[in-house]
Amino acid sequence: MSEKVKGPASYFPSIEKTYGQPVSHWLDMIAARSDEKHMETVGWLKSEHGLGHGHANALVAHARAQKG
């Protein structure tokens, strides 16, 4: 039995289905904006790429946690 994915990564299948790009696409773009604050990057994803708040927030949170 596989363990259920929790946290920001639980949004990844929906993000890929909704926006037609692999998660790696979004994470690469977020990595290029590492000098920004969390909510600045969330706002950019929402305004420039049409992501919903939950999806944008999950991607940024995951990217920042990996940078750690």
One Martini backbone bead per residue (centre of mass of N, CA, C, O) as a GRO file, in nm:
protein
   68
    1MET     BB    1   0.096   0.037   0.023
    2SER     BB    2   0.045   0.364  -0.030
    3GLU     BB    3   0.120   0.668   0.074
    4LYS     BB    4  -0.015   0.957   0.143
    5VAL     BB    5   0.006   1.260   0.025
    6LYS     BB    6   0.142   1.550   0.175
    7GLY     BB    7   0.099   1.862   0.148
    8PRO     BB    8   0.194   2.033  -0.124
    9ALA     BB    9   0.218   1.767  -0.305
   10SER     BB   10  -0.095   1.709  -0.317
   11TYR     BB   11  -0.134   1.924  -0.565
   12PHE     BB   12   0.021   1.825  -0.823
   13PRO     BB   13  -0.187   1.674  -1.001
   14SER     BB   14  -0.375   1.922  -1.033
   15ILE     BB   15  -0.172   2.116  -1.157
   16GLU     BB   16  -0.108   1.950  -1.411
   17LYS     BB   17  -0.400   1.932  -1.515
   18THR     BB   18  -0.481   2.240  -1.516
   19TYR     BB   19  -0.190   2.365  -1.664
   20GLY     BB   20  -0.008   2.155  -1.848
   21GLN     BB   21   0.233   2.121  -1.638
   22PRO     BB   22   0.496   2.038  -1.487
   23VAL     BB   23   0.623   2.090  -1.183
   24SER     BB   24   0.912   2.156  -1.279
   25HIS     BB   25   0.839   2.415  -1.426
   26TRP     BB   26   0.758   2.578  -1.171
   27LEU     BB   27   1.013   2.532  -0.998
   28ASP     BB   28   1.210   2.669  -1.193
   29MET     BB   29   1.077   2.950  -1.183
   30ILE     BB   30   1.102   2.989  -0.877
   31ALA     BB   31   1.413   2.962  -0.855
   32ALA     BB   32   1.458   3.235  -1.026
   33ARG     BB   33   1.297   3.383  -0.754
   34SER     BB   34   1.465   3.365  -0.468
   35ASP     BB   35   1.461   3.685  -0.383
   36GLU     BB   36   1.181   3.649  -0.301
   37LYS     BB   37   0.900   3.647  -0.150
   38HIS     BB   38   0.660   3.433  -0.116
   39MET     BB   39   0.410   3.628  -0.193
   40GLU     BB   40   0.536   3.737  -0.452
   41THR     BB   41   0.539   3.467  -0.606
   42VAL     BB   42   0.244   3.404  -0.582
   43GLY     BB   43   0.143   3.659  -0.729
   44TRP     BB   44   0.286   3.597  -0.996
   45LEU     BB   45   0.148   3.330  -1.063
   46LYS     BB   46  -0.136   3.452  -1.069
   47SER     BB   47  -0.100   3.700  -1.272
   48GLU     BB   48   0.090   3.558  -1.507
   49HIS     BB   49  -0.042   3.230  -1.491
   50GLY     BB   50  -0.332   3.167  -1.339
   51LEU     BB   51  -0.308   3.076  -1.063
   52GLY     BB   52  -0.410   2.964  -0.786
   53HIS     BB   53  -0.350   3.012  -0.464
   54GLY     BB   54  -0.304   2.718  -0.365
   55HIS     BB   55  -0.108   2.634  -0.589
   56ALA     BB   56   0.102   2.856  -0.557
   57ASN     BB   57   0.164   2.808  -0.258
   58ALA     BB   58   0.255   2.512  -0.281
   59LEU     BB   59   0.495   2.557  -0.471
   60VAL     BB   60   0.652   2.759  -0.296
   61ALA     BB   61   0.673   2.591  -0.040
   62HIS     BB   62   0.825   2.357  -0.165
   63ALA     BB   63   1.067   2.511  -0.281
   64ARG     BB   64   1.163   2.635  -0.009
   65ALA     BB   65   1.201   2.364   0.144
   66GLN     BB   66   1.423   2.249  -0.053
   67LYS     BB   67   1.636   2.473  -0.009
   68GLY     BB   68   1.680   2.468   0.327
   0.00000   0.00000   0.00000
